[in-house]
Amino acid sequence: MSQEARGLDAGGRLADRLVGWGDNVSAAIVARISDEERQHVAVGTYWFSLICDAMEQDGKQVFVDTLTTLTPELLRPPFNDEAREAVGLPKAYYDETLWSDEDRRRIDAVREERKLANPDGSGMAASSASSPSSALRPIDANMLRQRLAAFLQFEDE
């Protein structure tokens, strides 16, 4: 719903660019990968929504909180809203203009913290993953275990 959704955003543009450069073979490969990303995002969105509903959690807020904490750099327009909507990924999840002021301030603060920690932007992904603000903590693992246990119980009912 985040990294693979980027494939929905960029896949078609890249395939078109490759055709323009005369590389139809690579364009066909990229188009196929992009098509497969639709299936991946659709399945992820389905299960995410099901789990959030089972946990009586607001899916949008869970998505925003998780993305803000772990990978705020993934929200880079342009977005392929049509493809995202077709697979069930609501625009309100990823379009920051539709977020609350508090959520926008929070993600901006995380981005600024990461920029200060890595001013030249080199190795951003690696430094982001090891940054104290984005590292998974034991409480996160425990929360995940509790949510999965509750979901499995919900599935058994």
C-alpha positions in Angstrom: 0.0 0.0 0.0 3.0 2.2 0.0 6.1 0.9 -1.8 4.2 -1.2 -4.3 1.7 1.6 -4.7 4.7 3.7 -6.0 4.8 1.1 -8.8 1.2 2.1 -9.7 2.3 5.7 -9.9 5.5 5.2 -11.9 5.1 2.0 -13.9 2.9 3.3 -16.7 5.0 6.5 -17.1 8.2 4.4 -17.2 6.8 2.0 -19.7 5.7 4.9 -22.0 9.1 6.4 -21.7 10.8 3.1 -22.7 8.5 2.8 -25.7 9.5 6.3 -26.7 13.1 5.3 -26.5 12.4 2.3 -28.7 12.8 -0.3 -26.0 9.6 -2.2 -26.4 10.8 -5.4 -24.6 11.7 -3.5 -21.4 8.5 -1.5 -21.7 6.5 -4.8 -21.8 8.3 -6.1 -18.7 7.7 -2.9 -16.8 4.0 -2.9 -17.9 3.6 -6.4 -16.6 5.3 -5.6 -13.3 3.0 -2.6 -13.0 0.0 -4.8 -13.6 1.1 -7.2 -10.9 1.5 -4.3 -8.5 -2.2 -3.6 -8.9 -2.9 -7.1 -7.6 -0.4 -6.8 -4.7 -1.8 -3.4 -3.6 -5.4 -4.7 -3.9 -4.7 -7.7 -1.7 -2.8 -5.6 0.8 -5.6 -3.0 0.9 -8.2 -5.7 1.4 -6.4 -7.4 4.3 -5.4 -4.1 5.9 -9.0 -2.9 5.9 -10.2 -6.2 7.2 -7.7 -6.2 10.1 -8.4 -2.5 10.9 -12.2 -3.3 11.0 -11.6 -6.3 13.2 -9.5 -4.2 15.5 -12.1 -1.4 15.4 -9.4 1.0 14.2 -9.7 3.8 11.7 -7.8 2.4 8.7 -6.9 5.8 7.4 -5.4 6.9 10.7 -3.5 3.6 11.2 -2.1 4.0 7.6 -1.1 7.6 8.2 0.5 6.8 11.6 2.4 3.9 10.2 3.6 5.7 7.1 4.6 8.7 9.1 6.7 6.7 11.5 8.3 4.2 9.1 8.5 5.7 5.5 7.3 9.3 5.2 9.5 9.7 2.1 7.2 7.4 0.1 4.6 10.1 -0.3 5.9 11.8 -3.4 3.6 13.0 -6.1 2.6 12.5 -8.8 0.2 9.8 -7.7 -1.8 7.7 -10.1 -5.1 8.3 -8.3 -7.1 6.4 -10.8 -5.0 3.2 -10.4 -4.9 3.6 -6.6 -8.6 4.0 -6.4 -9.2 1.0 -8.7 -7.4 -1.3 -6.2 -9.2 0.1 -3.2 -6.6 2.5 -1.9 -8.4 5.7 -0.8 -7.0 9.0 -1.7 -7.5 10.2 1.8 -4.8 7.7 2.9 -2.0 9.1 0.9 -3.0 12.6 -0.1 -1.6 14.8 2.6 -3.9 17.7 1.7 -6.8 15.5 3.0 -5.1 14.8 6.3 -5.6 16.7 9.5 -3.4 19.6 10.3 -1.9 17.6 13.2 -1.0 14.7 10.9 0.6 17.0 8.3 2.7 18.8 11.0 3.8 15.4 12.4 5.0 14.0 9.0 6.7 17.3 8.3 8.5 17.1 11.6 9.7 13.5 10.9 10.9 14.5 7.5 12.8 17.5 8.9 14.4 15.4 11.6 15.6 13.0 8.9 16.8 15.8 6.7 18.8 17.3 9.6 20.3 13.9 10.4 21.3 13.4 6.7 21.5 16.9 5.1 22.9 15.8 1.8 20.2 13.1 1.3 22.8 10.4 0.5 21.8 7.0 2.0 18.4 8.4 3.0 16.8 5.0 3.0 19.5 3.3 5.1 19.6 6.2 7.6 15.8 6.3 7.7 15.6 2.7 8.6 18.1 3.0 11.5 16.8 6.4 12.7 15.5 6.3 16.3 12.2 7.8 15.2 11.6 5.0 12.7 13.1 1.9 14.3 10.7 -0.7 15.5 10.7 -0.9 19.2 9.7 -3.8 21.4 6.3 -2.1 22.1 5.6 -2.1 18.4 6.3 -5.8 18.1 4.1 -6.5 21.1 1.3 -4.4 19.6 1.6 -6.2 16.3 1.4 -9.6 18.1 -1.7 -8.4 19.9 -3.4 -7.2 16.8 -2.6 -10.4 14.9 -3.9 -12.5 17.8 -7.1 -10.5 17.8 -7.4 -10.8 14.1 -6.9 -14.5 14.2 -9.6 -14.8 16.9 -11.9 -12.7 14.7 -11.3 -15.0 11.7 -12.1 -18.1 13.9 -15.5 -16.6 14.9 
